[in-house]
């Protein structure tokens, strides 16, 4: 499952079954064009599937890795270095 949240206010905008670009892309294309043009930054799980959907349907939107996944990746890298 993929949850799409407005990070400015914490409101859940949508829930998509699965974690692939087709589900997220289908959800994005159902949004009005004005809404899609108003999205300036998306914070995502660093998944290729999400990047594909964003590049297809929100090509001008900046992409950032969300805080949770960024910290998780940093911790994983630190653990690998220590080991």
C-alpha positions in Angstrom: 0.0 0.0 0.0 1.2 3.5 -0.7 -0.2 6.5 1.3 0.0 10.0 -0.3 0.1 12.7 2.3 0.2 16.5 2.2 3.2 17.2 4.3 2.2 20.9 4.9 -0.9 19.9 6.9 -0.5 16.1 7.5 -3.7 15.3 5.6 -3.9 12.0 3.8 -4.7 12.7 0.2 -5.0 9.1 -1.0 -4.2 5.5 -0.5 -3.1 3.4 -3.5 -2.9 -0.4 -3.5 0.6 -1.7 -4.2 3.9 0.0 -4.4 4.5 0.4 -8.2 4.5 3.2 -10.6 1.2 2.2 -12.3 -0.8 2.6 -9.1 0.8 5.9 -8.1 0.7 7.1 -11.7 -3.0 6.3 -12.0 -3.7 8.2 -8.8 -1.7 11.2 -10.0 -3.4 11.4 -13.4 -6.8 11.4 -11.8 -5.9 14.7 -10.0 -6.9 17.9 -11.9 -4.2 19.5 -14.0 -4.2 22.6 -11.8 -3.6 20.5 -8.8 -0.7 18.7 -10.5 0.9 22.0 -11.7 0.7 23.3 -8.1 2.9 20.5 -6.7 6.4 21.9 -6.4 8.2 19.3 -4.2 7.4 15.6 -3.4 9.1 13.8 -0.6 9.2 10.1 -1.4 10.5 6.7 -0.4 13.6 6.3 -2.5 12.0 3.8 -4.7 12.5 3.7 -8.5 8.8 3.0 -8.9 7.8 6.3 -7.3 10.4 8.2 -9.3 9.1 6.8 -12.5 5.5 7.9 -11.7 6.6 11.3 -10.7 8.7 11.8 -13.8 5.8 10.7 -16.0 3.0 12.8 -14.3 4.8 15.6 -12.4 7.9 16.2 -14.6 8.6 19.7 -13.2 8.3 18.7 -9.5 11.4 18.5 -7.4 11.9 15.2 -5.6 13.3 14.7 -2.1 13.7 11.6 0.0 11.4 11.6 3.0 13.0 12.0 6.5 12.2 8.5 7.7 13.8 6.8 4.8 16.8 9.1 4.7 17.6 8.4 8.4 17.0 4.7 7.8 19.4 4.6 4.9 22.0 6.6 6.9 21.7 4.2 9.8 22.1 1.2 7.5 25.2 2.7 5.9 26.7 3.4 9.3 26.0 -0.2 10.4 27.7 -1.6 7.3 30.8 0.6 7.8 31.1 -0.5 11.4 30.7 -4.2 10.5 
